Amino acid sequence: MDISAPFSILLGLLAVVFIIIGIREVIMWYWKINRIVKLLENIEENTSKLLRKNKDKNSDIE
């Protein structure tokens, strides 16, 4: 059995995977999706901090 055929198929599949990942990154960059996700995560984090801060203030009043 010739080993070059399975190796060629594997190499081809790896090339396709890397091309798909590269295209995905370009699409994400173009539509600014990565930046939007980061901004939403920051908003969520800040909201959680604010809620905890307000809870602490309310418990001090009681």
N, C-alpha and C positions, 0 to 999 in steps of 0.2 A: 504494500500500500504506500502510495506516495504521500509524504507528509506536507508537501507544499500546498495541496488543495485545501485542507482544513486550516492551515496557517493563513492562506490568502483570504478565506472566508472570515476568519476571526479578525484579521487586519482590516478588512472591508467594513465589518460591523463596528469596530472601534472607531474607524474614520467617520462613519455615519453618526455615531453617538456624539463625537466631538463636534461635528458640524452642527448637529441639532442644538447642542449646548451653546455653541457660539451664536447661532441665529437667535436663540432664546434671549441671550444677554443683550444683543443688539435691540431686539424688540422691547425688552424691559427698559433699556436706556432711552429709547426713542419715546416711549409713552410715559417715562419717568415713574414707573411703577415702584421701583426699589426706593426712590425718594419718598413717594407717597406712603409706602408701608412704614418707613422709618418715622415720618412725621406722625402717623397714626399711633405708633408705639409710644412716641414721646407724649402725645396727648393723653393716652391711656395712663401712662406712668404719672404724669402731673395731676390728672384727675384723682387717681388713687391716693396720692400724697395729700391733696386738698381734702378729700373725704376723711382721711385719717386725722388730719389736723382739726377739722371741724368736729369729729367725734370726741377728740381729746378736750376741746373747748367746752362742748356740751356736757361732758362728764364732770368737768370742774365746776360747772354751774350747779349741778344737782347735788 
